[in-house]
Amino acid sequence: MNRLRRTYQFLGGSWPIAFAMMVIVIFVVVGVLAPVLAPQDPNAQDLVARLQPPLSPGHVLGTDVLGRDVLSRLIYGTRVSLVVGFTAVALAGVLGVVVGLVSGYFGGWVDSVFMRVVDAWLAFPFLLMAIAIVAILGPGLKNIVIALAITGWVVHARLVRGETLSLREREFVLSARGLGASRPAIMVQHILPNILAPILVVATLELGVVIVTEASLSFLGLGADASQSSWGQTLADGRAYITQAWWLVTLPGLAIFVVVLAVNVLGDGIRDALDPRLQSRRNADTPV
Amino acid sequence: MLRFIVQRLGQTVIVLFVVSLIVFSLVHLTPGDPVDAVFSGQNVTAQQKDEYRHQLGLDKSLPQQYLAFAGGAVRGDLGTSLRSGRPVWSMIATTLPATLELVLAALVIAIVIAVPVAIVSALRQGSVWDRTGSFAALFGISMPSFWLGMMLILVFSVSLHLFPASGRLSIDTGLSQLSGLLLLDSALQGNWQAFVSGLQHLALPALTLGAAIAATLTRILRSGLLEVKDQDYVEALWARGLSFWQVLRHMMRNALPATVIVMGVRIGVLLGGAIVVETVFSWPGMGRLIVDSIRSRDYPVVQGAVLAMAVVFVLFNLATDLLHGWLDPRVKHTKVSA
């Protein structure tokens, strides 16, 4: 509770972090209310009104090459980015936490096997592996989520394993064991609550990585299909018209940038709030 | 040191083995038959497909196919492209230098930007310079590289016409390739027209990729310097009247090992970023080769190119670990954990 209160106080006391939280909440609300907020159907084509610049009548942020309303596509794109981001991080987190807890708590050969798998996983560049998995599974949002979860779990597993290792010989764990608590109960009820804070930090920072990776995959043509209007997809569509229509590449990228910046500011903030030792070096690197 | 190097090489061999297994599984986990994909839309009999399958060795058992693949890879034979019929190895040989040139240039740019910024930020902690530098670094890590690339194209190519937006070299320079690293080749041949053209083409992609790395490097190096800044030995050096540069040299020596380790892991991000940046700038490197061959379902090329990228990454990691061992003498005296 003490930690939570400290986090709350810290977040409330720092305007960049409060601002970042506000930005994230706005994006979430926009994503949830997309059908209400979007002025038009994001896929409705109007070939007469192609490549209209921003502030054109009826199209605040202009139109793309098929005459689709850019604002509506961006609003629906928020949904795609956030759904993919939160789902992939949640899946990767659950997988990583399970592996990390088991690996750290049991130690021995179980730990050795899991950690060798983690090493091999880390021997692949993150995006290259995501691309390779999407190449196997085929494009589409569901497959992107799977690819991002499969590539991302190792970050959580390494962290949780390390934290578990440092906790498993502590008095409260030993006394729970002495009182006859089962291994799963010790891991879930005693160790997990004590490592939630660092998991939260890594999950927040991973959210930024995942959103950019989804956009990158969509940009490379391996992501969402054309009807799903993801930010990366909209940007890739606009690439061919970069000389005529700056807004098609500028605006979706700006949306990605703002949301990822907010997520990173928040992640840094939570980390600093939870670990007073880090407050003197607030801009340390994101956990790898 | 020798013992450390041998242990580290042993680990690298194991990692390469696992990497080759993963890459091999890529093709064999793929739904659908690659041979069907090659002949899709063509009037080909089942017998012709079987012959082709036999020719590619796809009719053998999986362990036999893996042994053939791994054995071939060790000898440099990665099969032939299903589309162009060219050996995969030669396709990699023509594209890998382009990627290496881009990555190396990006690294140089990143170091040139990040080191001074990190030093000023750390030594003047909390100042306007520190806040500006830290905020710029946060901007850098939050900015998708493909977007930054396109913004640079919009400003420097479309509006100002200062740099070309795509390719590696103007076609009229008459440069013959030696190493495939165009800047090196043109300098060796004294072809300065090609050198300038290569530099102009390299500028925007390298800056795009370098900016992301600079941001990460700044954050890591700054935090490393902050850790050592207030230690007793630094105080003692100042007290003994050493110059700023002498003290800085001692501080860097202690902050660098951790920086090198983290950057080693980050090389993966750099190589991954290269795939995207190459697509933005139509840079004829490995990233584009992989993306194009995935689109055309040319699996031998995907398999070979992904393997080559992973090997480059593993070797980069090996190099940073050895560099770390050299920078931090404590490392080579402790047993390397597997």
Interface residues (C-beta under 8 A of the other chain):
Chain A: S112 R116 D119 A120 L122 A123 F124 P125 F126 L127 L128 I131 A132 A135 I136 G138 G208 V212 A215 S216 F219 L220 G221 L222 L235 R239 I242 T243 W246 V249 T250 G253 L254 I256 F257 V260 L261 V263 N264 V265 D268 S280 R281 R282 N283 A284 D285 T286 V288
Chain B: V15 V18 V19 I22 V23 L26 L29 T30 P31 S121 S134 A137 L138 F139 I141 S142 M143 P144 F146 W147 M150 M151 I153 L154 V158 T216 R219 I220 R222 S223 L226 E227 V262 V265 R266 I267 G268 V269 L271 G272 G273 I275 V276 T279 V280 I290 V291 I294 R295 V302 V306 M309 A310 F313 V314 N317 A338
